[in-house]
Amino acid sequence: MKQTGLLRRCAALALSAALLAGMTGTALAADRVFQDVAADSPYAAAVETLAQKGVVQGTGGATFAPDTALNAAQLAAFLARIAGAAVNQSVVNTGIADDGWSGAYLSWAVDNGIITLSDTVGQYTSLDAGQVNGILSAFAAYLGIEAPTVTAAGAAVTRGEAVQALAQLAGQSFHHAAGTGYQTVTSAQDWGPAISKVILSLGTDVDPASVTADKFQVLSDRIYDETSHVAARTVTSAYVSDAQGNQAESGSYVTLELKIGPDETAGSPFNYEFATSGHNVYVITLYYISLTQPLTAADGLPLSMDRTSRIGDGGTVTPLADQFQLDSYTAEDGITLKYAWWTPEETAADGSTPLIIWLHGAGEGGENPYVALIGNKVVNLITDGIQQYFGAAGAQVLVPQTPTIWLDKDGTNTYMGPEDTGRSYYTDALMGLIETYVAAHPEVDADRIYIGGCSNGGYMTVNMLMEFPGYFAAAYPVCEAYDVAWITDAKIDAIKDTPIWITAAKTDGTVPLFQGETDPANFSVYHLTLDENGDPIPLDNYSNALYDRLVAAGAADVHYSLFDKVEDTTGLYFQADGVTPYEYMGHWSWLYTLNNQCVDTIGGREVTLFDWLSQQSK
Protein backbone atom coordinates (compact mmCIF):
# COMPACT_ATOMS: atom_id res chain seq x y z
CA MET A 1 0.00 0.00 0.00
CA LYS A 2 2.85 2.42 0.86
CA GLN A 3 4.61 1.58 -2.38
CA THR A 4 1.44 2.22 -4.32
CA GLY A 5 0.95 5.53 -2.57
CA LEU A 6 4.54 6.51 -3.37
CA LEU A 7 4.00 5.68 -7.02
CA ARG A 8 0.87 7.81 -7.02
CA ARG A 9 2.75 10.70 -5.45
CA CYS A 10 5.51 10.37 -8.05
CA ALA A 11 2.96 10.34 -10.82
CA ALA A 12 1.34 13.48 -9.39
CA LEU A 13 4.73 15.22 -9.22
CA ALA A 14 5.42 14.25 -12.81
CA LEU A 15 2.05 15.67 -13.90
CA SER A 16 2.71 18.90 -12.00
CA ALA A 17 6.09 19.20 -13.68
CA ALA A 18 4.47 18.72 -17.06
CA LEU A 19 1.91 21.42 -16.30
CA LEU A 20 4.64 23.76 -15.11
CA ALA A 21 6.60 23.12 -18.26
CA GLY A 22 3.55 24.01 -20.29
CA MET A 23 3.18 27.29 -18.38
CA THR A 24 6.84 28.19 -18.85
CA GLY A 25 6.89 27.47 -22.57
CA THR A 26 8.79 24.18 -22.97
CA ALA A 27 8.19 21.70 -25.78
CA LEU A 28 6.69 19.37 -23.19
CA ALA A 29 3.54 21.53 -23.20
CA ALA A 30 3.17 21.04 -26.92
CA ASP A 31 3.64 17.30 -26.48
CA ARG A 32 1.00 17.27 -23.79
CA VAL A 33 -1.53 19.49 -25.56
CA PHE A 34 -1.02 18.11 -29.06
CA GLN A 35 0.21 14.56 -28.95
CA ASP A 36 0.94 14.50 -32.70
CA VAL A 37 3.47 17.37 -32.54
CA ALA A 38 6.89 15.91 -31.84
CA ALA A 39 9.18 17.89 -29.58
CA ASP A 40 11.92 17.89 -32.19
CA SER A 41 9.72 18.87 -35.14
CA PRO A 42 10.69 22.13 -36.91
CA TYR A 43 7.34 23.66 -36.07
CA ALA A 44 7.03 22.53 -32.42
CA ALA A 45 8.09 25.88 -30.96
CA ALA A 46 5.71 27.78 -33.24
CA VAL A 47 2.81 25.51 -32.31
CA GLU A 48 3.65 25.98 -28.63
CA THR A 49 3.75 29.78 -28.97
CA LEU A 50 0.48 29.91 -30.87
CA ALA A 51 -1.20 27.52 -28.44
CA GLN A 52 -0.20 29.72 -25.51
CA LYS A 53 -1.67 32.76 -27.30
CA GLY A 54 -4.88 30.88 -28.02
CA VAL A 55 -4.35 31.09 -31.77
CA VAL A 56 -4.32 27.32 -32.43
CA GLN A 57 -6.66 25.08 -30.52
CA GLY A 58 -6.20 21.73 -32.22
CA THR A 59 -8.55 19.54 -34.16
CA GLY A 60 -9.94 17.64 -31.18
CA GLY A 61 -8.61 14.72 -29.18
CA ALA A 62 -5.39 16.57 -28.26
CA THR A 63 -4.22 16.55 -31.86
CA PHE A 64 -3.02 19.37 -34.09
CA ALA A 65 -2.93 17.44 -37.39
CA PRO A 66 0.24 19.15 -38.67
CA ASP A 67 0.30 17.15 -41.88
CA THR A 68 -3.29 18.04 -42.82
CA ALA A 69 -3.76 20.58 -45.60
CA LEU A 70 -4.63 24.08 -44.40
CA ASN A 71 -7.97 25.43 -45.64
CA ALA A 72 -9.41 28.93 -45.81
CA ALA A 73 -11.70 28.42 -42.82
CA GLN A 74 -8.82 27.36 -40.57
CA LEU A 75 -6.56 30.18 -41.73
CA ALA A 76 -9.30 32.75 -41.15
CA ALA A 77 -9.73 31.52 -37.57
CA PHE A 78 -5.96 31.69 -36.91
CA LEU A 79 -5.69 35.22 -38.29
CA ALA A 80 -8.72 36.53 -36.40
CA ARG A 81 -7.25 35.25 -33.15
CA ILE A 82 -3.85 36.82 -33.91
CA ALA A 83 -5.54 40.17 -34.54
CA GLY A 84 -7.63 39.86 -31.38
CA ALA A 85 -10.73 40.46 -33.47
CA ALA A 86 -14.20 40.42 -31.96
CA VAL A 87 -15.83 37.60 -33.91
CA ASN A 88 -19.48 37.02 -33.18
CA GLN A 89 -20.55 33.45 -33.88
CA SER A 90 -24.06 34.64 -34.71
CA VAL A 91 -22.83 36.69 -37.68
CA VAL A 92 -22.26 34.55 -40.76
CA ASN A 93 -22.36 36.03 -44.24
CA THR A 94 -24.64 34.73 -46.95
CA GLY A 95 -22.85 32.06 -48.97
CA ILE A 96 -20.71 30.88 -46.06
CA ALA A 97 -21.71 27.71 -44.23
CA ASP A 98 -22.68 28.28 -40.61
CA ASP A 99 -20.81 25.27 -39.22
CA GLY A 100 -20.71 26.51 -35.65
CA TRP A 101 -17.13 27.76 -35.66
CA SER A 102 -15.48 28.71 -38.96
CA GLY A 103 -18.37 30.53 -40.62
CA ALA A 104 -18.07 33.58 -38.38
CA TYR A 105 -14.26 33.66 -38.66
CA LEU A 106 -14.38 33.45 -42.44
CA SER A 107 -17.07 36.14 -42.56
CA TRP A 108 -14.80 38.41 -40.52
CA ALA A 109 -11.88 37.77 -42.90
CA VAL A 110 -14.05 38.45 -45.96
CA ASP A 111 -15.60 41.60 -44.47
CA ASN A 112 -12.18 43.01 -43.67
CA GLY A 113 -10.72 42.30 -47.11
CA ILE A 114 -8.31 39.62 -45.95
CA ILE A 115 -9.76 36.65 -47.83
CA THR A 116 -11.62 36.84 -51.11
CA LEU A 117 -13.78 33.83 -51.83
CA SER A 118 -13.76 32.58 -55.40
CA ASP A 119 -14.04 29.44 -57.50
CA THR A 120 -10.58 28.43 -56.32
CA VAL A 121 -10.80 29.64 -52.72
CA GLY A 122 -13.78 28.27 -50.82
CA GLN A 123 -14.57 27.79 -47.15
CA TYR A 124 -12.97 24.34 -46.93
CA THR A 125 -10.61 24.62 -49.92
CA SER A 126 -7.04 23.46 -49.35
CA LEU A 127 -4.72 26.37 -50.03
CA ASP A 128 -1.46 26.36 -51.97
CA ALA A 129 1.56 28.48 -51.05
CA GLY A 130 0.60 31.31 -53.42
CA GLN A 131 -2.90 31.55 -51.97
CA VAL A 132 -1.68 31.44 -48.38
CA ASN A 133 0.99 34.09 -49.02
CA GLY A 134 -1.56 36.34 -50.69
CA ILE A 135 -3.81 36.05 -47.66
CA LEU A 136 -0.92 36.62 -45.23
CA SER A 137 0.14 39.69 -47.20
CA ALA A 138 -3.42 41.12 -47.07
CA PHE A 139 -3.61 40.40 -43.33
CA ALA A 140 -0.23 42.06 -42.64
CA ALA A 141 -1.28 45.12 -44.64
CA TYR A 142 -4.53 45.18 -42.68
CA LEU A 143 -2.62 45.28 -39.38
CA GLY A 144 0.24 47.43 -40.66
CA ILE A 145 2.97 44.86 -39.92
CA GLU A 146 5.51 42.80 -41.88
CA ALA A 147 4.23 39.87 -43.93
CA PRO A 148 5.99 36.48 -43.65
CA THR A 149 5.88 33.81 -46.33
CA VAL A 150 5.37 30.07 -46.36
CA THR A 151 6.66 27.32 -48.59
CA ALA A 152 4.99 24.01 -49.24
CA ALA A 153 6.54 20.65 -49.95
CA GLY A 154 3.38 19.54 -51.76
CA ALA A 155 0.54 21.04 -53.71
CA ALA A 156 -1.13 22.38 -50.57
CA VAL A 157 0.31 24.09 -47.50
CA THR A 158 -0.01 21.94 -44.40
CA ARG A 159 -0.98 23.23 -41.00
CA GLY A 160 2.52 22.45 -39.78
CA GLU A 161 4.10 24.43 -42.63
CA ALA A 162 1.89 27.45 -41.91
CA VAL A 163 2.45 27.84 -38.17
CA GLN A 164 5.93 29.35 -38.34
CA ALA A 165 4.65 32.21 -40.49
CA LEU A 166 1.66 32.60 -38.18
CA ALA A 167 3.99 32.78 -35.16
CA GLN A 168 5.96 35.55 -36.87
CA LEU A 169 2.74 37.51 -37.31
CA ALA A 170 1.70 36.93 -33.72
CA GLY A 171 5.09 38.10 -32.46
CA GLN A 172 4.84 41.61 -33.92
CA SER A 173 3.52 44.63 -32.03
CA PHE A 174 0.37 46.46 -33.10
CA HIS A 175 -2.96 47.80 -31.83
CA HIS A 176 -6.27 46.49 -33.06
CA ALA A 177 -9.71 47.92 -32.33
CA ALA A 178 -11.84 44.82 -31.88
CA GLY A 179 -15.60 45.06 -32.30
CA THR A 180 -15.35 48.72 -33.24
CA GLY A 181 -18.26 50.72 -31.88
CA TYR A 182 -19.80 53.65 -33.70
CA GLN A 183 -22.51 56.24 -33.37
CA THR A 184 -24.12 58.26 -36.13
CA VAL A 185 -25.08 61.94 -36.05
CA THR A 186 -28.30 62.94 -37.79
CA SER A 187 -28.76 66.58 -38.69
CA ALA A 188 -31.88 68.38 -39.93
CA GLN A 189 -31.37 69.91 -43.37
CA ASP A 190 -33.58 71.88 -45.73
CA TRP A 191 -34.54 68.72 -47.63
CA GLY A 192 -34.97 66.57 -44.50
CA PRO A 193 -32.72 64.60 -42.16
CA ALA A 194 -29.25 63.41 -43.13
CA ILE A 195 -26.70 61.26 -41.35
CA SER A 196 -23.82 63.69 -41.61
CA LYS A 197 -21.25 62.15 -39.26
CA VAL A 198 -20.11 58.83 -37.87
CA ILE A 199 -18.13 58.71 -34.60
CA LEU A 200 -15.85 55.68 -34.20
CA SER A 201 -14.71 54.42 -30.80
CA LEU A 202 -11.28 52.83 -31.28
CA GLY A 203 -10.29 52.27 -27.66
CA THR A 204 -6.71 53.45 -28.28
CA ASP A 205 -5.42 57.00 -28.51
CA VAL A 206 -4.77 57.91 -32.13
CA ASP A 207 -2.05 60.03 -33.73
CA PRO A 208 -4.12 62.85 -35.33
CA ALA A 209 -1.65 63.18 -38.22
CA SER A 210 -2.48 59.65 -39.36
CA VAL A 211 -6.21 60.30 -39.69
CA THR A 212 -7.22 61.24 -43.24
CA ALA A 213 -10.49 60.84 -45.12
CA ASP A 214 -9.02 58.57 -47.80
CA LYS A 215 -8.21 55.86 -45.23
CA PHE A 216 -11.87 55.09 -44.56
CA GLN A 217 -14.40 53.20 -46.61
CA VAL A 218 -18.03 53.72 -45.56
CA LEU A 219 -21.11 51.81 -46.65
CA SER A 220 -24.62 52.60 -45.44
CA ASP A 221 -27.19 49.84 -45.24
CA ARG A 222 -30.78 51.14 -45.14
CA ILE A 223 -33.18 48.29 -44.44
CA TYR A 224 -36.84 48.76 -45.28
CA ASP A 225 -39.54 46.80 -47.10
CA GLU A 226 -37.62 43.72 -45.96
CA THR A 227 -34.80 44.70 -48.31
CA SER A 228 -31.25 45.83 -47.66
CA HIS A 229 -30.22 48.94 -49.60
CA VAL A 230 -26.41 49.21 -49.44
CA ALA A 231 -24.63 52.25 -50.89
CA ALA A 232 -21.23 53.89 -50.56
CA ARG A 233 -20.94 57.14 -48.60
CA THR A 234 -18.24 59.69 -49.37
CA VAL A 235 -16.03 60.77 -46.47
CA THR A 236 -15.32 64.50 -46.79
CA SER A 237 -13.28 64.91 -43.60
CA ALA A 238 -11.82 62.77 -40.82
CA TYR A 239 -10.28 63.79 -37.50
CA VAL A 240 -9.60 62.76 -33.92
CA SER A 241 -12.50 63.87 -31.76
CA ASP A 242 -14.20 63.54 -28.41
CA ALA A 243 -17.11 61.17 -27.89
CA GLN A 244 -19.54 63.84 -29.17
CA GLY A 245 -17.71 64.28 -32.48
CA ASN A 246 -15.98 67.56 -31.66
CA GLN A 247 -12.49 67.77 -33.13
CA ALA A 248 -9.80 67.24 -30.49
CA GLU A 249 -6.01 67.30 -30.28
CA SER A 250 -5.92 63.80 -28.80
CA GLY A 251 -8.23 60.94 -27.99
CA SER A 252 -9.46 57.51 -28.95
CA TYR A 253 -12.44 58.63 -31.06
CA VAL A 254 -12.39 59.41 -34.78
CA THR A 255 -15.18 61.34 -36.47
CA LEU A 256 -15.96 60.98 -40.16
CA GLU A 257 -17.89 63.77 -41.86
CA LEU A 258 -19.96 62.45 -44.75
CA LYS A 259 -21.13 64.06 -47.95
CA ILE A 260 -24.78 65.08 -47.71
CA GLY A 261 -27.15 66.73 -50.13
CA PRO A 262 -30.74 66.70 -51.38
CA ASP A 263 -29.98 63.82 -53.77
CA GLU A 264 -27.78 61.81 -51.38
CA THR A 265 -30.52 59.36 -50.41
CA ALA A 266 -28.01 56.91 -48.93
CA GLY A 267 -27.58 59.37 -46.09
CA SER A 268 -31.24 59.57 -45.11
CA PRO A 269 -32.51 57.76 -42.01
CA PHE A 270 -36.05 57.96 -43.45
CA ASN A 271 -38.05 56.19 -46.11
CA TYR A 272 -41.17 57.81 -47.51
CA GLU A 273 -44.00 55.25 -47.53
CA PHE A 274 -45.79 56.82 -50.48
CA ALA A 275 -47.99 53.83 -51.31
CA THR A 276 -49.02 52.91 -47.75
CA SER A 277 -49.07 55.27 -44.78
CA GLY A 278 -47.96 58.35 -46.73
CA HIS A 279 -45.50 59.04 -43.90
CA ASN A 280 -41.78 59.32 -43.56
CA VAL A 281 -40.60 56.57 -41.24
CA TYR A 282 -37.26 55.70 -39.71
CA VAL A 283 -35.54 52.76 -41.37
CA ILE A 284 -33.02 50.38 -39.85
CA THR A 285 -29.70 52.00 -40.68
CA LEU A 286 -26.36 50.23 -40.30
CA TYR A 287 -22.89 51.44 -41.19
CA TYR A 288 -20.06 49.21 -42.38
CA ILE A 289 -16.84 51.16 -41.93
CA SER A 290 -13.38 49.82 -42.65
CA LEU A 291 -9.86 51.14 -43.06
CA THR A 292 -8.10 51.07 -46.41
CA GLN A 293 -4.80 51.28 -44.51
CA PRO A 294 -3.97 51.34 -40.80
CA LEU A 295 -3.86 54.45 -38.67
CA THR A 296 -1.07 55.15 -36.23
CA ALA A 297 -1.65 55.01 -32.50
CA ALA A 298 -0.32 57.74 -30.22
CA ASP A 299 2.56 55.42 -29.20
CA GLY A 300 3.65 55.02 -32.83
CA LEU A 301 2.39 51.46 -33.36
CA PRO A 302 0.04 50.66 -36.24
CA LEU A 303 -3.65 50.72 -35.38
CA SER A 304 -6.20 48.67 -37.31
CA MET A 305 -9.89 48.03 -36.66
CA ASP A 306 -12.57 45.44 -37.25
CA ARG A 307 -15.04 46.54 -39.87
CA THR A 308 -18.04 47.91 -38.02
CA SER A 309 -21.15 45.77 -37.92
CA ARG A 310 -24.63 45.59 -36.45
CA ILE A 311 -23.07 44.56 -33.13
CA GLY A 312 -21.20 47.85 -32.72
CA ASP A 313 -24.10 50.14 -33.66
CA GLY A 314 -24.47 52.70 -30.87
CA GLY A 315 -27.52 54.42 -32.35
CA THR A 316 -27.76 58.03 -33.45
CA VAL A 317 -27.71 61.45 -31.86
CA THR A 318 -29.78 64.24 -33.36
CA PRO A 319 -28.49 67.67 -32.34
CA LEU A 320 -31.21 70.20 -31.47
CA ALA A 321 -33.97 67.58 -31.74
CA ASP A 322 -32.47 65.81 -28.72
CA GLN A 323 -33.14 68.98 -26.72
CA PHE A 324 -36.89 68.50 -27.09
CA GLN A 325 -38.96 66.52 -24.64
CA LEU A 326 -41.54 64.05 -25.89
CA ASP A 327 -45.00 63.42 -24.51
CA SER A 328 -48.53 62.48 -25.53
CA TYR A 329 -52.02 63.81 -24.92
CA THR A 330 -55.26 61.84 -24.97
CA ALA A 331 -58.45 63.80 -25.54
CA GLU A 332 -61.83 63.06 -24.00
CA ASP A 333 -62.91 61.36 -27.22
CA GLY A 334 -59.96 58.96 -26.96
CA ILE A 335 -57.82 60.51 -29.68
CA THR A 336 -54.13 60.48 -28.73
CA LEU A 337 -51.64 62.95 -30.15
CA LYS A 338 -47.90 62.65 -29.62
CA TYR A 339 -45.96 65.89 -29.32
CA ALA A 340 -42.52 67.38 -28.74
CA TRP A 341 -41.85 70.51 -26.74
CA TRP A 342 -38.91 72.75 -25.88
CA THR A 343 -38.45 75.57 -23.43
CA PRO A 344 -35.50 77.98 -23.38
CA GLU A 345 -35.53 78.38 -19.59
CA GLU A 346 -36.68 75.99 -16.90
CA THR A 347 -37.43 78.73 -14.37
CA ALA A 348 -38.97 81.49 -16.49
CA ALA A 349 -41.41 83.83 -14.75
CA ASP A 350 -45.12 83.21 -15.16
CA GLY A 351 -46.51 84.79 -18.32
CA SER A 352 -43.06 85.70 -19.64
CA THR A 353 -42.67 83.32 -22.57
CA PRO A 354 -44.45 83.28 -25.93
CA LEU A 355 -45.33 79.92 -27.49
CA ILE A 356 -44.62 78.97 -31.12
CA ILE A 357 -46.68 76.06 -32.41
CA TRP A 358 -45.64 74.17 -35.56
CA LEU A 359 -47.96 71.75 -37.35
CA HIS A 360 -46.25 69.27 -39.65
CA GLY A 361 -47.08 68.23 -43.19
CA ALA A 362 -48.68 64.97 -44.33
CA GLY A 363 -45.39 63.09 -44.52
CA GLU A 364 -44.53 63.72 -40.89
CA GLY A 365 -47.55 62.16 -39.22
CA GLY A 366 -47.31 58.98 -37.21
CA GLU A 367 -46.16 57.94 -33.76
CA ASN A 368 -42.65 59.45 -33.54
CA PRO A 369 -42.39 63.23 -32.97
CA TYR A 370 -38.76 63.15 -34.11
CA VAL A 371 -40.11 62.73 -37.63
CA ALA A 372 -42.06 65.97 -37.23
CA LEU A 373 -38.97 67.73 -35.84
CA ILE A 374 -36.50 66.81 -38.57
CA GLY A 375 -38.68 65.81 -41.53
CA ASN A 376 -38.75 69.56 -42.06
CA LYS A 377 -36.11 71.71 -40.36
CA VAL A 378 -38.42 72.54 -37.45
CA VAL A 379 -35.49 72.39 -35.01
CA ASN A 380 -34.42 75.72 -36.46
CA LEU A 381 -37.11 77.31 -34.31
CA ILE A 382 -34.93 76.85 -31.20
CA THR A 383 -31.75 78.29 -32.70
CA ASP A 384 -30.43 81.74 -31.86
CA GLY A 385 -31.29 82.98 -35.35
CA ILE A 386 -34.98 82.80 -34.48
CA GLN A 387 -34.99 82.87 -30.68
CA GLN A 388 -33.16 86.22 -30.71
CA TYR A 389 -36.38 88.01 -31.61
CA PHE A 390 -38.29 86.84 -28.54
CA GLY A 391 -36.37 88.68 -25.82
CA ALA A 392 -34.37 87.37 -22.90
CA ALA A 393 -36.91 84.68 -22.08
CA GLY A 394 -37.01 83.33 -25.64
CA ALA A 395 -40.02 81.41 -26.95
CA GLN A 396 -41.22 77.92 -26.20
CA VAL A 397 -41.86 75.57 -29.11
CA LEU A 398 -44.67 72.99 -29.30
CA VAL A 399 -44.78 70.44 -32.13
CA PRO A 400 -47.91 68.23 -32.08
CA GLN A 401 -48.09 65.14 -34.28
CA THR A 402 -51.20 63.52 -35.74
CA PRO A 403 -51.21 59.73 -36.13
CA THR A 404 -52.57 60.13 -39.68
CA ILE A 405 -52.99 63.53 -41.41
CA TRP A 406 -54.43 66.83 -40.24
CA LEU A 407 -56.73 66.82 -43.28
CA ASP A 408 -58.29 63.58 -42.08
CA LYS A 409 -62.09 63.61 -42.28
CA ASP A 410 -62.80 60.65 -39.98
CA GLY A 411 -59.61 59.25 -38.45
CA THR A 412 -59.04 56.70 -41.23
CA ASN A 413 -56.30 58.65 -43.05
CA THR A 414 -58.89 59.78 -45.59
CA TYR A 415 -58.51 63.25 -47.10
CA MET A 416 -61.36 65.69 -47.03
CA GLY A 417 -62.68 66.91 -50.35
CA PRO A 418 -64.31 70.20 -51.40
CA GLU A 419 -67.69 68.65 -50.61
CA ASP A 420 -66.74 68.21 -46.93
CA THR A 421 -66.91 70.81 -44.17
CA GLY A 422 -63.19 71.50 -43.94
CA ARG A 423 -63.15 70.74 -40.21
CA SER A 424 -60.41 68.27 -39.25
CA TYR A 425 -61.18 65.11 -37.32
CA TYR A 426 -58.38 66.21 -34.96
CA THR A 427 -59.62 69.77 -34.37
CA ASP A 428 -60.84 69.36 -30.79
CA ALA A 429 -58.04 66.99 -29.81
CA LEU A 430 -55.42 69.47 -30.98
CA MET A 431 -57.07 72.36 -29.15
CA GLY A 432 -57.25 70.21 -26.04
CA LEU A 433 -53.54 69.46 -26.31
CA ILE A 434 -52.69 73.16 -26.70
CA GLU A 435 -54.87 74.25 -23.77
CA THR A 436 -53.56 71.45 -21.55
CA TYR A 437 -49.97 72.34 -22.43
CA VAL A 438 -50.49 76.03 -21.69
CA ALA A 439 -52.16 75.22 -18.37
CA ALA A 440 -49.22 73.01 -17.40
CA HIS A 441 -46.72 75.75 -18.30
CA PRO A 442 -47.72 78.94 -16.47
CA GLU A 443 -44.66 80.67 -17.90
CA VAL A 444 -46.41 80.75 -21.30
CA ASP A 445 -47.91 84.15 -22.14
CA ALA A 446 -51.47 83.31 -23.21
CA ASP A 447 -51.58 86.56 -25.21
CA ARG A 448 -48.62 85.48 -27.37
CA ILE A 449 -49.48 82.04 -28.73
CA TYR A 450 -48.52 81.71 -32.38
CA ILE A 451 -49.58 78.91 -34.71
CA GLY A 452 -48.19 77.85 -38.07
CA GLY A 453 -47.28 74.87 -40.18
CA CYS A 454 -46.76 73.60 -43.69
CA SER A 455 -48.98 71.89 -46.25
CA ASN A 456 -51.31 69.66 -44.19
CA GLY A 457 -50.13 71.66 -41.19
CA GLY A 458 -50.80 74.89 -43.09
CA TYR A 459 -54.35 73.68 -43.63
CA MET A 460 -54.63 72.87 -39.92
CA THR A 461 -53.32 76.31 -39.03
CA VAL A 462 -56.12 77.96 -41.00
CA ASN A 463 -58.63 75.46 -39.64
CA MET A 464 -57.65 76.25 -36.04
CA LEU A 465 -57.85 80.00 -36.69
CA MET A 466 -61.36 79.65 -38.07
CA GLU A 467 -62.56 77.18 -35.43
CA PHE A 468 -61.14 79.17 -32.50
CA PRO A 469 -61.04 82.81 -33.62
CA GLY A 470 -59.30 85.15 -31.20
CA TYR A 471 -57.34 82.45 -29.38
CA PHE A 472 -54.09 82.82 -31.30
CA ALA A 473 -52.09 86.04 -31.35
CA ALA A 474 -50.83 85.43 -34.92
CA ALA A 475 -50.47 82.73 -37.54
CA TYR A 476 -47.95 81.80 -40.22
CA PRO A 477 -49.39 79.15 -42.59
CA VAL A 478 -47.08 77.80 -45.31
CA CYS A 479 -48.20 76.23 -48.63
CA GLU A 480 -51.51 75.73 -46.86
CA ALA A 481 -54.11 73.32 -48.25
CA TYR A 482 -57.35 74.92 -46.98
CA ASP A 483 -59.66 74.55 -49.96
CA VAL A 484 -61.49 77.63 -51.22
CA ALA A 485 -64.73 75.63 -51.01
CA TRP A 486 -64.48 75.73 -47.22
CA ILE A 487 -63.92 79.49 -46.98
CA THR A 488 -66.98 81.52 -46.04
CA ASP A 489 -67.48 85.21 -45.44
CA ALA A 490 -68.25 84.46 -41.81
CA LYS A 491 -65.00 82.58 -41.33
CA ILE A 492 -62.96 85.34 -42.97
CA ASP A 493 -64.69 87.98 -40.88
CA ALA A 494 -63.85 86.01 -37.72
CA ILE A 495 -60.10 85.95 -38.43
CA LYS A 496 -59.46 89.17 -40.35
CA ASP A 497 -58.14 90.92 -37.25
CA THR A 498 -55.62 88.16 -36.52
CA PRO A 499 -52.14 89.00 -37.89
CA ILE A 500 -51.31 86.39 -40.57
CA TRP A 501 -48.20 85.83 -42.69
CA ILE A 502 -48.74 83.42 -45.61
CA THR A 503 -45.89 81.77 -47.51
CA ALA A 504 -46.07 79.81 -50.79
CA ALA A 505 -44.34 79.35 -54.17
CA LYS A 506 -45.70 79.67 -57.71
CA THR A 507 -44.30 76.29 -58.77
CA ASP A 508 -46.22 74.39 -56.10
CA GLY A 509 -47.87 71.47 -57.86
CA THR A 510 -49.19 69.84 -54.69
CA VAL A 511 -51.52 72.68 -53.71
CA PRO A 512 -51.48 74.56 -57.03
CA LEU A 513 -51.73 78.33 -56.96
CA PHE A 514 -51.16 78.79 -60.70
CA GLN A 515 -52.22 76.89 -63.78
CA GLY A 516 -49.81 74.20 -64.88
CA GLU A 517 -49.16 70.49 -65.03
CA THR A 518 -46.95 68.00 -63.26
CA ASP A 519 -44.11 66.58 -65.32
CA PRO A 520 -45.13 62.97 -66.15
CA ALA A 521 -41.50 61.84 -65.86
CA ASN A 522 -40.86 63.62 -62.55
CA PHE A 523 -43.76 64.30 -60.20
CA SER A 524 -41.66 66.84 -58.26
CA VAL A 525 -41.58 69.22 -61.25
CA TYR A 526 -44.56 71.47 -61.97
CA HIS A 527 -44.62 73.29 -65.32
CA LEU A 528 -46.44 76.60 -65.19
CA THR A 529 -48.88 77.59 -67.93
CA LEU A 530 -48.12 81.11 -69.14
CA ASP A 531 -50.47 83.70 -70.64
CA GLU A 532 -49.84 85.68 -73.83
CA ASN A 533 -47.54 88.00 -71.89
CA GLY A 534 -45.46 85.15 -70.53
CA ASP A 535 -46.89 85.43 -67.02
CA PRO A 536 -48.20 82.53 -64.91
CA ILE A 537 -51.98 82.35 -64.59
CA PRO A 538 -53.17 82.48 -60.95
CA LEU A 539 -55.82 80.17 -59.50
CA ASP A 540 -58.38 81.20 -56.92
CA ASN A 541 -57.58 78.64 -54.25
CA TYR A 542 -55.51 77.91 -51.14
CA SER A 543 -53.07 80.71 -50.22
CA ASN A 544 -54.20 82.95 -53.09
CA ALA A 545 -57.84 82.69 -52.04
CA LEU A 546 -57.08 83.14 -48.35
CA TYR A 547 -54.96 86.24 -48.91
CA ASP A 548 -57.33 87.86 -51.40
CA ARG A 549 -60.37 87.37 -49.17
CA LEU A 550 -58.59 88.67 -46.10
CA VAL A 551 -57.48 91.78 -47.95
CA ALA A 552 -60.98 92.26 -49.35
CA ALA A 553 -62.38 91.98 -45.81
CA GLY A 554 -60.10 94.77 -44.64
CA ALA A 555 -57.44 92.72 -42.82
CA ALA A 556 -54.86 95.25 -41.65
CA ASP A 557 -51.95 92.93 -40.86
CA VAL A 558 -51.78 90.22 -43.50
CA HIS A 559 -48.62 89.45 -45.49
CA TYR A 560 -47.93 87.12 -48.40
CA SER A 561 -44.45 85.87 -49.31
CA LEU A 562 -45.02 84.34 -52.76
CA PHE A 563 -41.79 82.99 -54.21
CA ASP A 564 -41.27 82.24 -57.90
CA LYS A 565 -39.77 78.84 -57.00
CA VAL A 566 -37.94 77.12 -54.16
CA GLU A 567 -34.16 77.14 -54.50
CA ASP A 568 -31.19 76.35 -52.33
CA THR A 569 -30.02 79.47 -50.51
CA THR A 570 -27.00 77.97 -48.73
CA GLY A 571 -24.70 78.19 -51.76
CA LEU A 572 -23.81 74.52 -51.26
CA TYR A 573 -26.04 72.70 -53.72
CA PHE A 574 -26.40 73.23 -57.44
CA GLN A 575 -28.01 71.84 -60.54
CA ALA A 576 -26.00 69.82 -63.07
CA ASP A 577 -24.31 72.92 -64.49
CA GLY A 578 -22.64 73.56 -61.13
CA VAL A 579 -23.77 77.19 -61.19
CA THR A 580 -27.56 77.34 -60.96
CA PRO A 581 -28.84 76.83 -57.41
CA TYR A 582 -30.46 73.48 -56.73
CA GLU A 583 -34.23 73.69 -57.20
CA TYR A 584 -36.55 71.91 -54.80
CA MET A 585 -40.19 71.00 -55.30
CA GLY A 586 -42.28 74.15 -55.44
CA HIS A 587 -44.32 72.81 -52.53
CA TRP A 588 -41.32 73.10 -50.21
CA SER A 589 -41.73 76.82 -49.48
CA TRP A 590 -41.41 75.99 -45.77
CA LEU A 591 -37.65 76.22 -46.38
CA TYR A 592 -38.00 79.98 -46.57
CA THR A 593 -40.15 80.10 -43.45
CA LEU A 594 -37.98 77.91 -41.24
CA ASN A 595 -34.82 79.70 -42.41
CA ASN A 596 -36.53 83.03 -41.62
CA GLN A 597 -36.09 84.24 -45.20
CA CYS A 598 -39.58 85.65 -45.65
CA VAL A 599 -39.25 89.44 -45.68
CA ASP A 600 -41.71 92.30 -46.05
CA THR A 601 -41.44 96.07 -45.71
CA ILE A 602 -43.47 97.13 -42.68
CA GLY A 603 -43.45 100.63 -41.27
CA GLY A 604 -40.68 101.66 -43.63
CA ARG A 605 -38.27 98.87 -42.74
CA GLU A 606 -37.60 95.33 -43.89
CA VAL A 607 -38.94 92.84 -41.38
CA THR A 608 -38.50 89.07 -41.34
CA LEU A 609 -41.36 86.74 -40.53
CA PHE A 610 -40.14 85.83 -37.04
CA ASP A 611 -39.20 89.43 -36.21
CA TRP A 612 -42.78 90.32 -37.11
CA LEU A 613 -44.21 87.34 -35.22
CA SER A 614 -42.37 88.29 -32.02
CA GLN A 615 -44.13 91.67 -32.00
CA GLN A 616 -47.65 90.23 -32.08
CA SER A 617 -49.80 90.13 -28.96
CA LYS A 618 -53.53 90.05 -28.34
Buried (B, 14 or more C-beta within 10 A) or exposed (E): EEEEEEEEEEEEEEEEEBEEBBEEEBBBBBBBBBEBBBEEBEBBBBBBBBBBBEBBBBBEEEBBBBEBBBBBBBBBBBBBBBBBBBBBEEBBBEEBEBEEBBBBBBBBBBBBBBBEBEEEBBBEBBBBBEBBBBBBBBBBBBBBBEBBEBEBEEEBBBBBBBBBBBBBBBEBEBBBBBBBBBBBBBBBBBBBBBBBBBBBBBBBBBBBEBBBBEBBBBBBBBBBEEEEBEEEBEBEBBBBBBBEBEEBEEBBBBBBBBBBBBEBBBBBBBBBBEEEBBBBBBBEBBBBBBBEBBBBBBEEBBBBBBBBBEEBBBEBBBBBBEBBEBBEBEBEEEBEBBBBBBBBEEEBEEEBBBBBBBBBBBBBBBEBBBBBBBBBBBBBBBEEEBBEBBEEBBBBBBBBBBBBBBBBBEBEBBBBEEEBEBBBBBBBBBBBBBBEBBEEBBBBBBEBBBBBBBBBBBBBBBBBBBBBBEBBBBBBBBBBBBBBBBBEEEBBBBBBBBBBBBBBBBBBBBBBBBBBEBEEEEEBBBEBEEEEEEEBEBBEBBBBBBBBBBEEBEBEBBBBBBBEBBBBBEEEBBEEEEEEBBBBBBBBBBBBBBBBBBBBEEEEEEBBBBBBBBBBEB
